[in-house]
Amino acid sequence: MVRLENIRPEELDKFVVKTHPEANFLQSSGWGKVYELTHEKVFYLGLRDEGKLMGSAVVILKPAKRGHYLEIPGGPLVDWGDKKVVKLLLDGLRELAEKERCVFVRMRPNIEDNGKNRKIFGQSGLSVSPMHLHAEHTVMIDLTKSEDELLAAMRRQTRYEVKRADRLGIRVDYDTSDKAFREFYEVQKETALRQKFITSSEEFILAQREVFGEEARIYRAEMNGEILALGLILMQAPEAIYHEAASTELGRKYPGAYALQWRVTRDAKAMGLKRYNLFGIAPPNTKNHRYAGVTTFKMGFGGEAVSYLPAHDLVVNPLAYQMTKIIENARKRKRHL
């Protein structure tokens, strides 16, 4: 009998690495443990058929005043072309959501946004979410290319800024210490005030350090001892992820962010990682999107723009869900998302 059940985190990680090369840290047990350290409930689930895993999901219980919900970033991981398996998976998720008194289940696997996949999700009873979930649009840099090829693929202005940073003596190093992560948090708070976004909590930033260990790095671009830019980078095979960023006012005048990205690219390549995920750009043809500026910056490094299927919701409580849609649509307009 096929069923969705709790499995050991180690078993989940082994399944993900072996069967789903498109997956990243969002569907690792490590990401679940980050949330556990910040006092949220996490489920490590496997869809099992006579002892064999056919799918997996790291599921986070998200508390909200408008109604709790389950979140599955970067997943679930399953053969979405197998209707029978998909139905069993969704039935199991619905049962869990009902047990936890959730309004809906939100998911966004790392699969291409195309007509075929939208049809699969629509026929499965899933509806497009009013809000995005973790970098639905991103830039991927192919690290199997040589350094010369990577430089050649950059936009002319980006390549110029990378070389200018070298001429200016901008230095980039990384640190994995507690002190470095606390410094990142403080600079990101200042960045958020200037750019009007909500930061992760210090507890959440430090939890990533504790869970991912040496795979979590704070890269620091500086000139004459002054910070220009910081990046929280996860080096977790098969990809490096530009997970979070921070910058200073001085960083707006000098190309520290360019130097930082080029150093991360070279380091990740030297480690044998296959791709560098710049993690989050504006959707195509949205010039007024709040990520429009950072999109121009990230696309300058010559990577490929990737659009994943947007987040979809499995509605469990239709009446309460309508209130969620109203609130989230309003927030989306206010934040220019």
Secondary structure, DSSP 8 states (H G I E B T S, - for coil): --EEEE--HHHHHHHHHHH-TT--GGGSHHHHHHHHHTT--EEEEEEEETTEEEEEEEEEEE--TT--EEEEEE--EE-TT-HHHHHHHHHHHHHHHHHTT-SEEEEEES-B-SHHHHHHHHHTT-EE-SS--S-SEEEEEETTS-HHHHHHHS-HHHHHHHHHHHHTT-EEEEE-SHHHHHHHHHHHHHHHHHHT-----HHHHHHHHHHHGGGEEEEEEEETTEEEEEEEEEEETTEEEEEEEEE-SGGGTS-HHHHHHHHHHHHHHHTT-SEEE------TT-TTSTTHHHHHHHHTT--EEEEB---EEEES-HHHHHHHHHHHHHHHHHTT-
